[in-house]
Amino acid sequence: MPGSTGITVDLKLSHQAIAEAIGSTRVTVTRLLGDLREKDMISIHKKKITVHDPVTLSQQFA
């Protein structure tokens, strides 16, 4: 859902569930989410992920 701080994904998925969904490992997902948080591209609160700037995030992986 879009909000003033970005788009919040309210799926409440564990890192393991995300890894299984994308064919990766929990360690890789945890590392990637941590890197994105350090760059202030996302924030995570109670398993809800907020993407602060979806365009910039999508360019990160283009």
PDB file of N, CA, C, O and CB in Angstrom:
ATOM      1  N   MET A   1       0.833  -1.173   0.000  1.00  0.00           N
ATOM      2  CA  MET A   1       0.000   0.000   0.000  1.00  0.00           C
ATOM      3  C   MET A   1       0.880   1.239   0.000  1.00  0.00           C
ATOM      4  O   MET A   1       1.792   1.342   0.820  1.00  0.00           O
ATOM      5  CB  MET A   1      -0.949  -0.003   1.203  1.00  0.00           C
ATOM      6  N   PRO A   2       0.623   2.195  -0.915  1.00  0.00           N
ATOM      7  CA  PRO A   2       1.413   3.418  -0.981  1.00  0.00           C
ATOM      8  C   PRO A   2       1.145   4.301   0.239  1.00  0.00           C
ATOM      9  O   PRO A   2       0.019   4.373   0.730  1.00  0.00           O
ATOM     10  CB  PRO A   2       1.103   4.187  -2.276  1.00  0.00           C
ATOM     11  N   GLY A   3       2.168   4.951   0.708  1.00  0.00           N
ATOM     12  CA  GLY A   3       2.043   5.868   1.827  1.00  0.00           C
ATOM     13  C   GLY A   3       3.017   7.008   1.663  1.00  0.00           C
ATOM     14  O   GLY A   3       3.688   7.111   0.636  1.00  0.00           O
ATOM     15  N   SER A   4       3.104   7.864   2.660  1.00  0.00           N
ATOM     16  CA  SER A   4       3.969   9.031   2.568  1.00  0.00           C
ATOM     17  C   SER A   4       5.455   8.667   2.609  1.00  0.00           C
ATOM     18  O   SER A   4       6.300   9.448   2.173  1.00  0.00           O
ATOM     19  CB  SER A   4       3.648   9.992   3.688  1.00  0.00           C
ATOM     20  N   THR A   5       5.771   7.473   3.136  1.00  0.00           N
ATOM     21  CA  THR A   5       7.180   7.070   3.219  1.00  0.00           C
ATOM     22  C   THR A   5       7.558   6.026   2.187  1.00  0.00           C
ATOM     23  O   THR A   5       8.688   5.537   2.188  1.00  0.00           O
ATOM     24  CB  THR A   5       7.482   6.539   4.593  1.00  0.00           C
ATOM     25  N   GLY A   6       6.630   5.675   1.302  1.00  0.00           N
ATOM     26  CA  GLY A   6       6.912   4.679   0.275  1.00  0.00           C
ATOM     27  C   GLY A   6       5.792   3.668   0.169  1.00  0.00           C
ATOM     28  O   GLY A   6       4.658   3.938   0.564  1.00  0.00           O
ATOM     29  N   ILE A   7       6.110   2.517  -0.361  1.00  0.00           N
ATOM     30  CA  ILE A   7       5.137   1.446  -0.540  1.00  0.00           C
ATOM     31  C   ILE A   7       5.427   0.350   0.477  1.00  0.00           C
ATOM     32  O   ILE A   7       6.537  -0.179   0.534  1.00  0.00           O
ATOM     33  CB  ILE A   7       5.177   0.885  -1.995  1.00  0.00           C
ATOM     34  N   THR A   8       4.420   0.014   1.279  1.00  0.00           N
ATOM     35  CA  THR A   8       4.588  -1.007   2.301  1.00  0.00           C
ATOM     36  C   THR A   8       4.007  -2.329   1.820  1.00  0.00           C
ATOM     37  O   THR A   8       2.860  -2.405   1.380  1.00  0.00           O
ATOM     38  CB  THR A   8       3.923  -0.573   3.617  1.00  0.00           C
ATOM     39  N   VAL A   9       4.826  -3.363   1.916  1.00  0.00           N
ATOM     40  CA  VAL A   9       4.406  -4.718   1.567  1.00  0.00           C
ATOM     41  C   VAL A   9       4.063  -5.415   2.878  1.00  0.00           C
ATOM     42  O   VAL A   9       4.932  -5.662   3.713  1.00  0.00           O
ATOM     43  CB  VAL A   9       5.530  -5.501   0.761  1.00  0.00           C
ATOM     44  N   ASP A  10       2.786  -5.725   3.042  1.00  0.00           N
ATOM     45  CA  ASP A  10       2.300  -6.284   4.305  1.00  0.00           C
ATOM     46  C   ASP A  10       2.020  -7.778   4.148  1.00  0.00           C
ATOM     47  O   ASP A  10       0.885  -8.223   4.317  1.00  0.00           O
ATOM     48  CB  ASP A  10       1.025  -5.543   4.775  1.00  0.00           C
ATOM     49  N   LEU A  11       3.058  -8.546   3.824  1.00  0.00           N
ATOM     50  CA  LEU A  11       2.897  -9.985   3.655  1.00  0.00           C
ATOM     51  C   LEU A  11       3.371 -10.769   4.865  1.00  0.00           C
ATOM     52  O   LEU A  11       3.055 -11.950   5.011  1.00  0.00           O
ATOM     53  CB  LEU A  11       3.642 -10.445   2.435  1.00  0.00           C
ATOM     54  N   LYS A  12       4.125 -10.115   5.728  1.00  0.00           N
ATOM     55  CA  LYS A  12       4.655 -10.746   6.934  1.00  0.00           C
ATOM     56  C   LYS A  12       5.331 -12.085   6.645  1.00  0.00           C
ATOM     57  O   LYS A  12       5.025 -13.103   7.266  1.00  0.00           O
ATOM     58  CB  LYS A  12       3.544 -10.945   7.941  1.00  0.00           C
ATOM     59  N   LEU A  13       6.255 -12.056   5.689  1.00  0.00           N
ATOM     60  CA  LEU A  13       7.006 -13.245   5.313  1.00  0.00           C
ATOM     61  C   LEU A  13       8.335 -13.290   6.049  1.00  0.00           C
ATOM     62  O   LEU A  13       8.972 -12.258   6.261  1.00  0.00           O
ATOM     63  CB  LEU A  13       7.234 -13.282   3.799  1.00  0.00           C
ATOM     64  N   SER A  14       8.747 -14.476   6.434  1.00  0.00           N
ATOM     65  CA  SER A  14      10.069 -14.638   7.030  1.00  0.00           C
ATOM     66  C   SER A  14      11.126 -14.590   5.927  1.00  0.00           C
ATOM     67  O   SER A  14      10.812 -14.735   4.745  1.00  0.00           O
ATOM     68  CB  SER A  14      10.160 -15.972   7.829  1.00  0.00           C
ATOM     69  N   HIS A  15      12.357 -14.391   6.320  1.00  0.00           N
ATOM     70  CA  HIS A  15      13.452 -14.405   5.343  1.00  0.00           C
ATOM     71  C   HIS A  15      13.507 -15.763   4.649  1.00  0.00           C
ATOM     72  O   HIS A  15      13.799 -15.838   3.455  1.00  0.00           O
ATOM     73  CB  HIS A  15      14.812 -14.092   6.030  1.00  0.00           C
ATOM     74  N   GLN A  16      13.231 -16.824   5.382  1.00  0.00           N
ATOM     75  CA  GLN A  16      13.224 -18.168   4.806  1.00  0.00           C
ATOM     76  C   GLN A  16      12.133 -18.293   3.749  1.00  0.00           C
ATOM     77  O   GLN A  16      12.375 -18.856   2.681  1.00  0.00           O
ATOM     78  CB  GLN A  16      13.024 -19.226   5.903  1.00  0.00           C
ATOM     79  N   ALA A  17      10.947 -17.783   4.026  1.00  0.00           N
ATOM     80  CA  ALA A  17       9.838 -17.862   3.070  1.00  0.00           C
ATOM     81  C   ALA A  17      10.141 -17.059   1.808  1.00  0.00           C
ATOM     82  O   ALA A  17       9.823 -17.495   0.702  1.00  0.00           O
ATOM     83  CB  ALA A  17       8.540 -17.357   3.715  1.00  0.00           C
ATOM     84  N   ILE A  18      10.753 -15.890   1.971  1.00  0.00           N
ATOM     85  CA  ILE A  18      11.141 -15.083   0.807  1.00  0.00           C
ATOM     86  C   ILE A  18      12.173 -15.850  -0.015  1.00  0.00           C
ATOM     87  O   ILE A  18      12.070 -15.912  -1.240  1.00  0.00           O
ATOM     88  CB  ILE A  18      11.711 -13.696   1.249  1.00  0.00           C
ATOM     89  N   ALA A  19      13.161 -16.432   0.652  1.00  0.00           N
ATOM     90  CA  ALA A  19      14.212 -17.187  -0.043  1.00  0.00           C
ATOM     91  C   ALA A  19      13.617 -18.341  -0.835  1.00  0.00           C
ATOM     92  O   ALA A  19      13.981 -18.555  -1.991  1.00  0.00           O
ATOM     93  CB  ALA A  19      15.250 -17.717   0.958  1.00  0.00           C
ATOM     94  N   GLU A  20      12.708 -19.084  -0.224  1.00  0.00           N
ATOM     95  CA  GLU A  20      12.086 -20.210  -0.919  1.00  0.00           C
ATOM     96  C   GLU A  20      11.273 -19.731  -2.124  1.00  0.00           C
ATOM     97  O   GLU A  20      11.250 -20.396  -3.159  1.00  0.00           O
ATOM     98  CB  GLU A  20      11.188 -21.001   0.043  1.00  0.00           C
ATOM     99  N   ALA A  21      10.611 -18.588  -1.993  1.00  0.00           N
ATOM    100  CA  ALA A  21       9.784 -18.063  -3.081  1.00  0.00           C
ATOM    101  C   ALA A  21      10.611 -17.635  -4.291  1.00  0.00           C
ATOM    102  O   ALA A  21      10.150 -17.722  -5.429  1.00  0.00           O
ATOM    103  CB  ALA A  21       8.966 -16.889  -2.584  1.00  0.00           C
ATOM    104  N   ILE A  22      11.840 -17.172  -4.037  1.00  0.00           N
ATOM    105  CA  ILE A  22      12.670 -16.690  -5.152  1.00  0.00           C
ATOM    106  C   ILE A  22      13.805 -17.641  -5.506  1.00  0.00           C
ATOM    107  O   ILE A  22      14.637 -17.328  -6.357  1.00  0.00           O
ATOM    108  CB  ILE A  22      13.245 -15.336  -4.815  1.00  0.00           C
ATOM    109  N   GLY A  23      13.841 -18.793  -4.861  1.00  0.00           N
ATOM    110  CA  GLY A  23      14.865 -19.778  -5.183  1.00  0.00           C
ATOM    111  C   GLY A  23      16.248 -19.389  -4.695  1.00  0.00           C
ATOM    112  O   GLY A  23      17.244 -19.607  -5.384  1.00  0.00           O
ATOM    113  N   SER A  24      16.304 -18.813  -3.503  1.00  0.00           N
ATOM    114  CA  SER A  24      17.576 -18.379  -2.937  1.00  0.00           C
ATOM    115  C   SER A  24      17.742 -19.008  -1.554  1.00  0.00           C
ATOM    116  O   SER A  24      17.027 -19.942  -1.192  1.00  0.00           O
ATOM    117  CB  SER A  24      17.652 -16.823  -2.856  1.00  0.00           C
ATOM    118  N   THR A  25      18.688 -18.483  -0.799  1.00  0.00           N
ATOM    119  CA  THR A  25      18.892 -18.981   0.565  1.00  0.00           C
ATOM    120  C   THR A  25      18.518 -17.893   1.565  1.00  0.00           C
ATOM    121  O   THR A  25      18.502 -16.707   1.236  1.00  0.00           O
ATOM    122  CB  THR A  25      20.367 -19.435   0.779  1.00  0.00           C
ATOM    123  N   ARG A  26      18.218 -18.313   2.788  1.00  0.00           N
ATOM    124  CA  ARG A  26      17.869 -17.359   3.833  1.00  0.00           C
ATOM    125  C   ARG A  26      19.022 -16.400   4.096  1.00  0.00           C
ATOM    126  O   ARG A  26      18.810 -15.207   4.310  1.00  0.00           O
ATOM    127  CB  ARG A  26      17.485 -18.091   5.120  1.00  0.00           C
ATOM    128  N   VAL A  27      20.235 -16.923   4.078  1.00  0.00           N
ATOM    129  CA  VAL A  27      21.414 -16.093   4.334  1.00  0.00           C
ATOM    130  C   VAL A  27      21.534 -14.984   3.290  1.00  0.00           C
ATOM    131  O   VAL A  27      21.816 -13.835   3.630  1.00  0.00           O
ATOM    132  CB  VAL A  27      22.689 -16.956   4.339  1.00  0.00           C
ATOM    133  N   THR A  28      21.320 -15.327   2.029  1.00  0.00           N
ATOM    134  CA  THR A  28      21.410 -14.337   0.956  1.00  0.00           C
ATOM    135  C   THR A  28      20.324 -13.280   1.105  1.00  0.00           C
ATOM    136  O   THR A  28      20.595 -12.088   0.955  1.00  0.00           O
ATOM    137  CB  THR A  28      21.301 -15.018  -0.416  1.00  0.00           C
ATOM    138  N   VAL A  29      19.113 -13.701   1.396  1.00  0.00           N
ATOM    139  CA  VAL A  29      18.003 -12.760   1.573  1.00  0.00           C
ATOM    140  C   VAL A  29      18.281 -11.834   2.754  1.00  0.00           C
ATOM    141  O   VAL A  29      18.069 -10.626   2.653  1.00  0.00           O
ATOM    142  CB  VAL A  29      16.670 -13.518   1.785  1.00  0.00           C
ATOM    143  N   THR A  30      18.747 -12.380   3.858  1.00  0.00           N
ATOM    144  CA  THR A  30      19.053 -11.580   5.037  1.00  0.00           C
ATOM    145  C   THR A  30      20.131 -10.552   4.723  1.00  0.00           C
ATOM    146  O   THR A  30      20.024  -9.391   5.118  1.00  0.00           O
ATOM    147  CB  THR A  30      19.496 -12.479   6.196  1.00  0.00           C
ATOM    148  N   ARG A  31      21.165 -10.980   4.015  1.00  0.00           N
ATOM    149  CA  ARG A  31      22.262 -10.073   3.646  1.00  0.00           C
ATOM    150  C   ARG A  31      21.758  -8.964   2.719  1.00  0.00           C
ATOM    151  O   ARG A  31      22.083  -7.794   2.920  1.00  0.00           O
ATOM    152  CB  ARG A  31      23.410 -10.858   2.963  1.00  0.00           C
ATOM    153  N   LEU A  32      20.974  -9.322   1.716  1.00  0.00           N
ATOM    154  CA  LEU A  32      20.464  -8.348   0.756  1.00  0.00           C
ATOM    155  C   LEU A  32      19.539  -7.340   1.435  1.00  0.00           C
ATOM    156  O   LEU A  32      19.660  -6.137   1.201  1.00  0.00           O
ATOM    157  CB  LEU A  32      19.726  -9.059  -0.381  1.00  0.00           C
ATOM    158  N   LEU A  33      18.623  -7.812   2.265  1.00  0.00           N
ATOM    159  CA  LEU A  33      17.721  -6.901   2.970  1.00  0.00           C
ATOM    160  C   LEU A  33      18.505  -5.975   3.903  1.00  0.00           C
ATOM    161  O   LEU A  33      18.173  -4.797   4.030  1.00  0.00           O
ATOM    162  CB  LEU A  33      16.669  -7.696   3.769  1.00  0.00           C
ATOM    163  N   GLY A  34      19.535  -6.501   4.548  1.00  0.00           N
ATOM    164  CA  GLY A  34      20.385  -5.672   5.406  1.00  0.00           C
ATOM    165  C   GLY A  34      21.101  -4.592   4.610  1.00  0.00           C
ATOM    166  O   GLY A  34      21.181  -3.445   5.048  1.00  0.00           O
ATOM    167  N   ASP A  35      21.623  -4.955   3.439  1.00  0.00           N
ATOM    168  CA  ASP A  35      22.295  -3.978   2.570  1.00  0.00           C
ATOM    169  C   ASP A  35      21.323  -2.884   2.142  1.00  0.00           C
ATOM    170  O   ASP A  35      21.672  -1.703   2.143  1.00  0.00           O
ATOM    171  CB  ASP A  35      22.892  -4.675   1.326  1.00  0.00           C
ATOM    172  N   LEU A  36      20.108  -3.275   1.779  1.00  0.00           N
ATOM    173  CA  LEU A  36      19.110  -2.299   1.340  1.00  0.00           C
ATOM    174  C   LEU A  36      18.693  -1.384   2.492  1.00  0.00           C
ATOM    175  O   LEU A  36      18.434  -0.199   2.279  1.00  0.00           O
ATOM    176  CB  LEU A  36      17.880  -3.016   0.764  1.00  0.00           C
ATOM    177  N   ARG A  37      18.627  -1.921   3.697  1.00  0.00           N
ATOM    178  CA  ARG A  37      18.308  -1.087   4.868  1.00  0.00           C
ATOM    179  C   ARG A  37      19.429  -0.090   5.146  1.00  0.00           C
ATOM    180  O   ARG A  37      19.167   1.073   5.454  1.00  0.00           O
ATOM    181  CB  ARG A  37      18.065  -1.969   6.113  1.00  0.00           C
ATOM    182  N   GLU A  38      20.668  -0.541   5.038  1.00  0.00           N
ATOM    183  CA  GLU A  38      21.811   0.355   5.269  1.00  0.00           C
ATOM    184  C   GLU A  38      21.823   1.515   4.279  1.00  0.00           C
ATOM    185  O   GLU A  38      22.256   2.617   4.613  1.00  0.00           O
ATOM    186  CB  GLU A  38      23.127  -0.424   5.170  1.00  0.00           C
ATOM    187  N   LYS A  39      21.349   1.265   3.064  1.00  0.00           N
ATOM    188  CA  LYS A  39      21.283   2.305   2.031  1.00  0.00           C
ATOM    189  C   LYS A  39      19.996   3.130   2.138  1.00  0.00           C
ATOM    190  O   LYS A  39      19.741   3.991   1.296  1.00  0.00           O
ATOM    191  CB  LYS A  39      21.380   1.671   0.636  1.00  0.00           C
ATOM    192  N   ASP A  40      19.185   2.872   3.170  1.00  0.00           N
ATOM    193  CA  ASP A  40      17.900   3.549   3.385  1.00  0.00           C
ATOM    194  C   ASP A  40      16.952   3.405   2.208  1.00  0.00           C
ATOM    195  O   ASP A  40      16.135   4.291   1.955  1.00  0.00           O
ATOM    196  CB  ASP A  40      18.130   5.011   3.663  1.00  0.00           C
ATOM    197  N   MET A  41      17.054   2.302   1.492  1.00  0.00           N
ATOM    198  CA  MET A  41      16.139   2.042   0.382  1.00  0.00           C
ATOM    199  C   MET A  41      14.867   1.357   0.867  1.00  0.00           C
ATOM    200  O   MET A  41      13.806   1.481   0.255  1.00  0.00           O
ATOM    201  CB  MET A  41      16.824   1.183  -0.684  1.00  0.00           C
ATOM    202  N   ILE A  42      14.992   0.625   1.987  1.00  0.00           N
ATOM    203  CA  ILE A  42      13.841  -0.048   2.576  1.00  0.00           C
ATOM    204  C   ILE A  42      13.913   0.094   4.095  1.00  0.00           C
ATOM    205  O   ILE A  42      14.959   0.413   4.660  1.00  0.00           O
ATOM    206  CB  ILE A  42      13.794  -1.550   2.158  1.00  0.00           C
ATOM    207  N   SER A  43      12.790  -0.147   4.726  1.00  0.00           N
ATOM    208  CA  SER A  43      12.775  -0.314   6.177  1.00  0.00           C
ATOM    209  C   SER A  43      11.869  -1.501   6.470  1.00  0.00           C
ATOM    210  O   SER A  43      10.953  -1.807   5.708  1.00  0.00           O
ATOM    211  CB  SER A  43      12.281   0.997   6.922  1.00  0.00           C
ATOM    212  N   ILE A  44      12.141  -2.156   7.581  1.00  0.00           N
ATOM    213  CA  ILE A  44      11.366  -3.334   7.966  1.00  0.00           C
ATOM    214  C   ILE A  44      10.903  -3.136   9.397  1.00  0.00           C
ATOM    215  O   ILE A  44      11.695  -2.838  10.291  1.00  0.00           O
ATOM    216  CB  ILE A  44      12.202  -4.653   7.818  1.00  0.00           C
ATOM    217  N   HIS A  45       9.596  -3.310   9.595  1.00  0.00           N
ATOM    218  CA  HIS A  45       9.026  -3.187  10.931  1.00  0.00           C
ATOM    219  C   HIS A  45       7.917  -4.220  11.073  1.00  0.00           C
ATOM    220  O   HIS A  45       6.945  -4.207  10.318  1.00  0.00           O
ATOM    221  CB  HIS A  45       8.486  -1.741  11.191  1.00  0.00           C
ATOM    222  N   LYS A  46       8.069  -5.110  12.039  1.00  0.00           N
ATOM    223  CA  LYS A  46       7.103  -6.189  12.275  1.00  0.00           C
ATOM    224  C   LYS A  46       6.818  -6.988  10.999  1.00  0.00           C
ATOM    225  O   LYS A  46       5.667  -7.273  10.668  1.00  0.00           O
ATOM    226  CB  LYS A  46       5.797  -5.612  12.829  1.00  0.00           C
ATOM    227  N   LYS A  47       7.898  -7.340  10.293  1.00  0.00           N
ATOM    228  CA  LYS A  47       7.862  -8.136   9.061  1.00  0.00           C
ATOM    229  C   LYS A  47       7.158  -7.439   7.904  1.00  0.00           C
ATOM    230  O   LYS A  47       6.859  -8.077   6.895  1.00  0.00           O
ATOM    231  CB  LYS A  47       7.184  -9.447   9.329  1.00  0.00           C
ATOM    232  N   LYS A  48       6.890  -6.146   8.028  1.00  0.00           N
ATOM    233  CA  LYS A  48       6.358  -5.359   6.921  1.00  0.00           C
ATOM    234  C   LYS A  48       7.529  -4.612   6.300  1.00  0.00           C
ATOM    235  O   LYS A  48       8.292  -3.945   7.000  1.00  0.00           O
ATOM    236  CB  LYS A  48       5.225  -4.367   7.397  1.00  0.00           C
ATOM    237  N   ILE A  49       7.667  -4.727   4.990  1.00  0.00           N
ATOM    238  CA  ILE A  49       8.768  -4.073   4.286  1.00  0.00           C
ATOM    239  C   ILE A  49       8.232  -2.831   3.593  1.00  0.00           C
ATOM    240  O   ILE A  49       7.263  -2.906   2.838  1.00  0.00           O
ATOM    241  CB  ILE A  49       9.438  -5.038   3.260  1.00  0.00           C
ATOM    242  N   THR A  50       8.864  -1.678   3.849  1.00  0.00           N
ATOM    243  CA  THR A  50       8.504  -0.440   3.162  1.00  0.00           C
ATOM    244  C   THR A  50       9.616  -0.095   2.191  1.00  0.00           C
ATOM    245  O   THR A  50      10.775   0.052   2.578  1.00  0.00           O
ATOM    246  CB  THR A  50       8.262   0.725   4.172  1.00  0.00           C
ATOM    247  N   VAL A  51       9.250   0.034   0.926  1.00  0.00           N
ATOM    248  CA  VAL A  51      10.185   0.440  -0.126  1.00  0.00           C
ATOM    249  C   VAL A  51      10.047   1.952  -0.246  1.00  0.00           C
ATOM    250  O   VAL A  51       8.995   2.450  -0.645  1.00  0.00           O
ATOM    251  CB  VAL A  51       9.893  -0.296  -1.515  1.00  0.00           C
ATOM    252  N   HIS A  52      11.107   2.686   0.097  1.00  0.00           N
ATOM    253  CA  HIS A  52      11.046   4.138   0.141  1.00  0.00           C
ATOM    254  C   HIS A  52      11.029   4.771  -1.245  1.00  0.00           C
ATOM    255  O   HIS A  52      10.352   5.779  -1.448  1.00  0.00           O
ATOM    256  CB  HIS A  52      12.211   4.671   0.925  1.00  0.00           C
ATOM    257  N   ASP A  53      11.747   4.212  -2.188  1.00  0.00           N
ATOM    258  CA  ASP A  53      11.787   4.761  -3.550  1.00  0.00           C
ATOM    259  C   ASP A  53      11.834   3.590  -4.532  1.00  0.00           C
ATOM    260  O   ASP A  53      12.914   3.124  -4.894  1.00  0.00           O
ATOM    261  CB  ASP A  53      13.028   5.720  -3.750  1.00  0.00           C
ATOM    262  N   PRO A  54      10.659   3.116  -4.964  1.00  0.00           N
ATOM    263  CA  PRO A  54      10.610   1.929  -5.836  1.00  0.00           C
ATOM    264  C   PRO A  54      11.412   2.070  -7.131  1.00  0.00           C
ATOM    265  O   PRO A  54      12.000   1.097  -7.603  1.00  0.00           O
ATOM    266  CB  PRO A  54       9.181   1.622  -6.181  1.00  0.00           C
ATOM    267  N   VAL A  55      11.440   3.267  -7.704  1.00  0.00           N
ATOM    268  CA  VAL A  55      12.171   3.462  -8.963  1.00  0.00           C
ATOM    269  C   VAL A  55      13.666   3.248  -8.738  1.00  0.00           C
ATOM    270  O   VAL A  55      14.316   2.532  -9.499  1.00  0.00           O
ATOM    271  CB  VAL A  55      11.910   4.882  -9.539  1.00  0.00           C
ATOM    272  N   THR A  56      14.202   3.865  -7.704  1.00  0.00           N
ATOM    273  CA  THR A  56      15.630   3.696  -7.402  1.00  0.00           C
ATOM    274  C   THR A  56      15.945   2.242  -7.076  1.00  0.00           C
ATOM    275  O   THR A  56      16.972   1.715  -7.504  1.00  0.00           O
ATOM    276  CB  THR A  56      16.048   4.602  -6.228  1.00  0.00           C
ATOM    277  N   LEU A  57      15.064   1.596  -6.321  1.00  0.00           N
ATOM    278  CA  LEU A  57      15.279   0.189  -5.981  1.00  0.00           C
ATOM    279  C   LEU A  57      15.301  -0.677  -7.231  1.00  0.00           C
ATOM    280  O   LEU A  57      16.150  -1.560  -7.356  1.00  0.00           O
ATOM    281  CB  LEU A  57      14.192  -0.302  -5.023  1.00  0.00           C
ATOM    282  N   SER A  58      14.380  -0.437  -8.155  1.00  0.00           N
ATOM    283  CA  SER A  58      14.345  -1.240  -9.378  1.00  0.00           C
ATOM    284  C   SER A  58      15.597  -1.018 -10.221  1.00  0.00           C
ATOM    285  O   SER A  58      16.059  -1.948 -10.884  1.00  0.00           O
ATOM    286  CB  SER A  58      13.096  -0.907 -10.198  1.00  0.00           C
ATOM    287  N   GLN A  59      16.155   0.186 -10.211  1.00  0.00           N
ATOM    288  CA  GLN A  59      17.370   0.481 -10.966  1.00  0.00           C
ATOM    289  C   GLN A  59      18.582  -0.212 -10.346  1.00  0.00           C
ATOM    290  O   GLN A  59      19.573  -0.469 -11.029  1.00  0.00           O
ATOM    291  CB  GLN A  59      17.603   1.996 -11.031  1.00  0.00           C
ATOM    292  N   GLN A  60      18.499  -0.510  -9.062  1.00  0.00           N
ATOM    293  CA  GLN A  60      19.588  -1.175  -8.353  1.00  0.00           C
ATOM    294  C   GLN A  60      19.850  -2.564  -8.947  1.00  0.00           C
ATOM    295  O   GLN A  60      20.973  -3.065  -8.874  1.00  0.00           O
ATOM    296  CB  GLN A  60      19.260  -1.287  -6.849  1.00  0.00           C
ATOM    297  N   PHE A  61      18.833  -3.183  -9.528  1.00  0.00           N
ATOM    298  CA  PHE A  61      18.931  -4.553 -10.007  1.00  0.00           C
ATOM    299  C   PHE A  61      18.747  -4.662 -11.513  1.00  0.00           C
ATOM    300  O   PHE A  61      18.526  -5.757 -12.031  1.00  0.00           O
ATOM    301  CB  PHE A  61      17.915  -5.409  -9.312  1.00  0.00           C
ATOM    302  N   ALA A  62      18.833  -3.563 -12.208  1.00  0.00           N
ATOM    303  CA  ALA A  62      18.653  -3.577 -13.672  1.00  0.00           C
ATOM    304  C   ALA A  62      19.906  -4.031 -14.379  1.00  0.00           C
ATOM    305  O   ALA A  62      19.930  -4.101 -15.608  1.00  0.00           O
ATOM    306  CB  ALA A  62      18.254  -2.196 -14.180  1.00  0.00           C
TER     307      ALA A  62
END
